[in-house]
Amino acid sequence: MFLAGCSNSKSSKKDVLKVGIDLKYPPFMYLDKSGNPAGLEVDIAKDFGKYLGRDVEIVNTDFSMLIPSLETGDTDIVISDMTVNDERKQKVDFTNGYRYSRTLALVNKEFYEKHNISDSMTAKEFFGIKDMKVIGLTGTISVSVPEKYGKQVTEITDIASGIMEITSGNYDVLVGANTVIGDHAANKDTTEIYSGIPEYATSAFAVKKGNTELLNEANKYIATLYKDGGLYDQLAKKYDEPVGEFLKDKNLGLEYIVTKPEQEK
């Protein structure tokens, strides 16, 4: 456990907000060289504590144990880029979104050019290409999204091998999240990106089922993040470059991962 965040001389132990974060994912959540919690999620957690007038205790928790930590009371809230899905909704209450991950397709370059693929295509048109061979990582959107559009997917358990199958031309399409940008950047001669898929993942804060008071406060706080001069504006200078490096595209920054993608009408 690590104590971090705002200081309030009137705070008692009961007032400390225990925030569960898995500190293994720089630049978003990690331990710095001094062993202190750092990163985007940590900055958000500290600022949320300041908003509430409470000290913040960052509880370094493996991702698989974040939801159980809420159930046992070891944490009060999770701020760890946790995506909202139906299974998790059965166990915790989620706030509104504070981060978003687009759904993108890594496409073999020859296949892309042969079929005149462009982002002006709808997802239905894209996945409607008859001879498309799709590969995907088991249990992820790289399988579920193509299947939603009627495609059969060859499932794999190692994303690196999937990328190799696309670059070699053995397969045509691999669907993924924001990190597809980096996969393309590393293989520009053999791949292209199709970004016309409307589905996206929403990351939210999570609280114990029934903790409506904290849930409501968190939703009010999240709304402040997006205001002019709000925390996201304040953190842009700090995180634009690290986010661009993470995505392997210097033109992308913090705004890209915190802005809700426009859905296809």
C-alpha positions as CSV (number, residue, x, y, z in Angstrom):
1,M,0.0,0.0,0.0
2,F,1.1,3.5,-0.7
3,L,-0.2,6.8,0.7
4,A,-0.5,9.5,-1.9
5,G,-2.7,12.4,-2.7
6,C,-4.0,15.5,-1.0
7,S,-3.4,16.2,2.6
8,N,-6.1,17.3,5.0
9,S,-5.2,18.0,8.6
10,K,-8.8,17.2,9.7
11,S,-8.8,13.8,8.0
12,S,-9.1,10.7,10.2
13,K,-8.3,7.2,9.1
14,K,-12.0,6.7,8.3
15,D,-11.8,9.6,5.9
16,V,-9.0,8.1,3.8
17,L,-10.1,7.1,0.3
18,K,-8.6,3.7,-0.6
19,V,-8.1,3.6,-4.4
20,G,-7.3,0.3,-6.1
21,I,-4.9,0.6,-9.0
22,D,-2.7,-2.0,-10.7
23,L,0.6,-0.2,-10.9
24,K,2.2,-2.2,-13.8
25,Y,1.3,-0.1,-16.8
26,P,3.4,3.0,-17.5
27,P,2.8,5.8,-18.4
28,F,-0.7,5.4,-17.0
29,M,-0.1,3.6,-13.7
30,Y,3.2,2.4,-12.3
31,L,5.9,2.8,-9.6
32,D,8.5,5.5,-10.3
33,K,12.2,5.2,-9.6
34,S,11.6,6.0,-6.0
35,G,8.9,3.3,-5.7
36,N,6.1,5.8,-5.5
37,P,2.8,5.5,-7.4
38,A,2.8,7.6,-10.6
39,G,1.0,8.0,-13.9
40,L,-2.3,9.2,-15.2
41,E,-4.6,7.1,-13.1
42,V,-2.6,8.1,-10.0
43,D,-3.0,11.8,-10.8
44,I,-6.7,11.3,-11.3
45,A,-7.0,9.5,-8.0
46,K,-5.2,12.2,-6.1
47,D,-7.3,14.9,-7.8
48,F,-10.5,13.0,-6.9
49,G,-9.4,12.9,-3.3
50,K,-8.8,16.6,-3.4
51,Y,-12.2,17.1,-4.8
52,L,-13.7,15.1,-1.9
53,G,-11.5,16.7,0.7
54,R,-10.1,13.3,1.6
55,D,-6.6,11.8,1.8
56,V,-5.9,9.1,-0.8
57,E,-4.3,5.8,-0.2
58,I,-3.2,4.1,-3.4
59,V,-3.6,0.3,-2.9
60,N,-1.4,-1.5,-5.5
61,T,-3.6,-4.4,-6.5
62,D,-3.2,-7.0,-9.3
63,F,-5.9,-6.4,-11.9
64,S,-7.5,-9.8,-11.2
65,M,-8.0,-8.8,-7.6
66,L,-9.4,-5.3,-8.1
67,I,-13.1,-6.3,-8.0
68,P,-12.6,-8.6,-5.0
69,S,-10.9,-5.8,-3.2
70,L,-14.0,-3.7,-3.5
71,E,-16.1,-6.6,-2.2
72,T,-13.9,-7.1,0.9
73,G,-13.5,-3.4,1.6
74,D,-9.8,-3.4,1.0
75,T,-10.5,-0.6,-1.5
76,D,-13.3,2.0,-1.8
77,I,-13.0,2.6,-5.5
78,V,-11.1,1.3,-8.5
79,I,-9.4,3.7,-10.9
80,S,-7.4,1.4,-13.1
81,D,-8.5,1.7,-16.8
82,M,-11.2,-1.0,-16.1
83,T,-13.4,-1.4,-19.1
84,V,-17.2,-1.7,-18.5
85,N,-18.8,-5.0,-19.5
86,D,-21.9,-7.0,-18.6
87,E,-20.0,-9.5,-16.5
88,R,-18.3,-6.9,-14.3
89,K,-21.6,-5.0,-14.0
90,Q,-23.0,-7.9,-12.1
91,K,-20.3,-7.4,-9.4
92,V,-19.7,-3.7,-9.2
93,D,-21.3,-0.3,-10.0
94,F,-19.6,1.7,-12.7
95,T,-19.4,5.5,-13.1
96,N,-19.6,7.3,-16.4
97,G,-16.6,6.8,-18.7
98,Y,-13.4,8.7,-18.1
99,R,-11.2,6.9,-20.8
100,Y,-12.0,5.3,-24.1
101,S,-10.4,2.8,-26.4
102,R,-11.3,2.7,-30.1
103,T,-11.7,-0.5,-32.1
104,L,-9.3,-0.6,-35.1
105,A,-8.3,-3.2,-37.6
106,L,-4.8,-4.0,-38.7
107,V,-5.1,-5.0,-42.3
108,N,-2.6,-6.6,-44.6
109,K,-1.4,-3.9,-47.1
110,E,-1.9,-6.0,-50.2
111,F,-5.5,-6.9,-49.1
112,Y,-6.2,-3.3,-48.2
113,E,-5.2,-2.1,-51.7
114,K,-6.8,-4.9,-53.6
115,H,-10.2,-4.1,-52.1
116,N,-9.8,-0.3,-52.2
117,I,-10.4,-0.2,-48.4
118,S,-10.8,3.2,-46.8
119,D,-12.2,4.7,-43.6
120,S,-15.2,5.9,-45.7
121,M,-16.4,2.3,-45.8
122,T,-18.9,1.4,-43.1
123,A,-18.0,-1.5,-40.8
124,K,-20.7,-3.5,-42.5
125,E,-19.1,-2.9,-45.9
126,F,-15.6,-3.6,-44.6
127,F,-16.5,-6.9,-42.9
128,G,-18.7,-7.8,-45.9
129,I,-15.6,-8.3,-48.1
130,K,-16.1,-11.9,-49.1
131,D,-12.5,-13.4,-49.1
132,M,-11.4,-11.8,-45.8
133,K,-9.4,-14.1,-43.5
134,V,-9.7,-12.8,-39.9
135,I,-7.4,-13.8,-37.0
136,G,-8.0,-12.7,-33.4
137,L,-6.9,-13.1,-29.8
138,T,-9.2,-15.4,-27.8
139,G,-11.6,-13.7,-25.3
140,T,-11.1,-10.1,-26.7
141,I,-12.7,-7.7,-29.1
142,S,-10.5,-9.1,-31.9
143,V,-12.8,-12.1,-31.9
144,S,-16.2,-10.7,-30.7
145,V,-16.3,-7.7,-33.0
146,P,-15.7,-9.5,-36.3
147,E,-18.1,-12.3,-35.2
148,K,-20.8,-9.6,-34.6
149,Y,-20.5,-8.7,-38.3
150,G,-20.8,-12.4,-39.3
151,K,-17.1,-13.2,-39.8
152,Q,-15.5,-16.5,-38.8
153,V,-12.3,-15.9,-36.7
154,T,-9.3,-18.1,-36.3
155,E,-8.5,-17.7,-32.6
156,I,-5.0,-17.4,-31.2
157,T,-3.6,-16.9,-27.7
158,D,-0.5,-14.7,-28.6
159,I,-1.0,-11.3,-30.2
160,A,2.5,-11.2,-31.6
161,S,1.9,-14.3,-33.7
162,G,-1.3,-12.7,-35.0
163,I,0.5,-9.6,-36.1
164,M,3.0,-11.8,-37.9
165,E,0.2,-13.6,-39.7
166,I,-1.1,-10.2,-41.0
167,T,2.3,-8.9,-42.1
168,S,3.1,-12.2,-43.9
169,G,-0.3,-12.2,-45.7
170,N,-1.5,-15.5,-44.3
171,Y,-4.4,-13.5,-42.8
172,D,-5.9,-10.3,-43.8
173,V,-7.4,-8.6,-40.7
174,L,-6.7,-8.4,-37.0
175,V,-9.0,-6.3,-34.9
176,G,-7.7,-4.6,-31.7
177,A,-7.8,-1.5,-29.6
178,N,-5.6,1.7,-29.6
179,T,-2.4,-0.3,-29.6
180,V,-3.1,-1.3,-33.2
181,I,-1.7,2.1,-34.1
182,G,1.7,1.0,-32.7
183,D,1.5,-2.4,-34.5
184,H,1.0,-0.5,-37.8
185,A,3.8,1.9,-37.1
186,A,6.2,-1.0,-36.6
187,N,5.0,-2.6,-39.9
188,K,4.2,0.2,-42.2
189,D,5.4,-1.6,-45.4
190,T,3.1,-4.5,-44.9
191,T,0.0,-3.2,-43.0
192,E,-2.7,-0.5,-43.0
193,I,-5.3,0.6,-40.5
194,Y,-9.0,0.6,-41.0
195,S,-10.7,2.9,-38.4
196,G,-14.3,2.8,-39.4
197,I,-15.5,0.4,-36.7
198,P,-18.0,2.2,-34.4
199,E,-17.6,0.0,-31.4
200,Y,-15.4,1.2,-28.6
201,A,-14.5,0.3,-25.0
202,T,-15.4,2.6,-22.1
203,S,-13.2,2.7,-19.0
204,A,-14.8,3.8,-15.7
205,F,-14.3,4.0,-12.0
206,A,-15.8,1.1,-10.1
207,V,-17.3,1.0,-6.6
208,K,-18.9,-1.7,-4.5
209,K,-22.4,-2.6,-5.4
210,G,-24.9,-0.2,-3.7
211,N,-22.3,2.5,-2.8
212,T,-24.5,5.2,-4.5
213,E,-23.0,8.1,-2.5
214,L,-19.5,7.5,-3.7
215,L,-20.8,6.6,-7.2
216,N,-22.7,9.9,-7.5
217,E,-19.7,11.9,-6.2
218,A,-17.4,10.2,-8.7
219,N,-19.8,11.0,-11.6
220,K,-19.9,14.6,-10.6
221,Y,-16.1,14.6,-10.4
222,I,-15.7,13.0,-13.8
223,A,-17.8,15.7,-15.4
224,T,-15.2,18.3,-14.1
225,L,-12.4,16.5,-15.9
226,Y,-13.8,17.6,-19.3
227,K,-14.4,21.2,-18.5
228,D,-12.2,24.0,-20.0
229,G,-9.2,24.3,-17.6
230,G,-10.2,20.9,-16.0
231,L,-7.7,18.3,-15.0
232,Y,-7.4,16.8,-18.5
233,D,-6.5,20.2,-19.9
234,Q,-4.0,20.6,-17.0
235,L,-2.4,17.2,-17.6
236,A,-2.1,17.5,-21.4
237,K,1.4,18.9,-21.4
238,K,2.5,16.1,-19.0
239,Y,1.0,13.2,-20.9
240,D,0.7,14.2,-24.6
241,E,4.2,13.0,-25.3
242,P,4.1,9.7,-23.3
243,V,0.7,8.8,-24.8
244,G,2.1,9.5,-28.3
245,E,5.1,7.3,-27.5
246,F,2.8,4.5,-26.2
247,L,0.7,4.6,-29.3
248,K,3.8,5.1,-31.5
249,D,2.2,8.2,-33.1
250,K,3.5,11.6,-32.0
251,N,0.4,13.3,-33.4
252,L,-1.8,11.6,-30.7
253,G,-1.9,12.7,-27.1
254,L,-4.0,12.6,-24.0
255,E,-7.1,13.9,-25.7
256,Y,-7.2,10.8,-28.0
257,I,-7.6,8.4,-25.1
258,V,-10.0,10.4,-22.9
259,T,-12.4,11.6,-25.7
260,K,-15.5,9.5,-26.4
261,P,-15.3,8.4,-30.1
262,E,-18.1,9.4,-32.3
263,Q,-20.4,6.5,-33.1
264,E,-21.5,5.8,-36.6
265,K,-25.0,7.1,-37.2
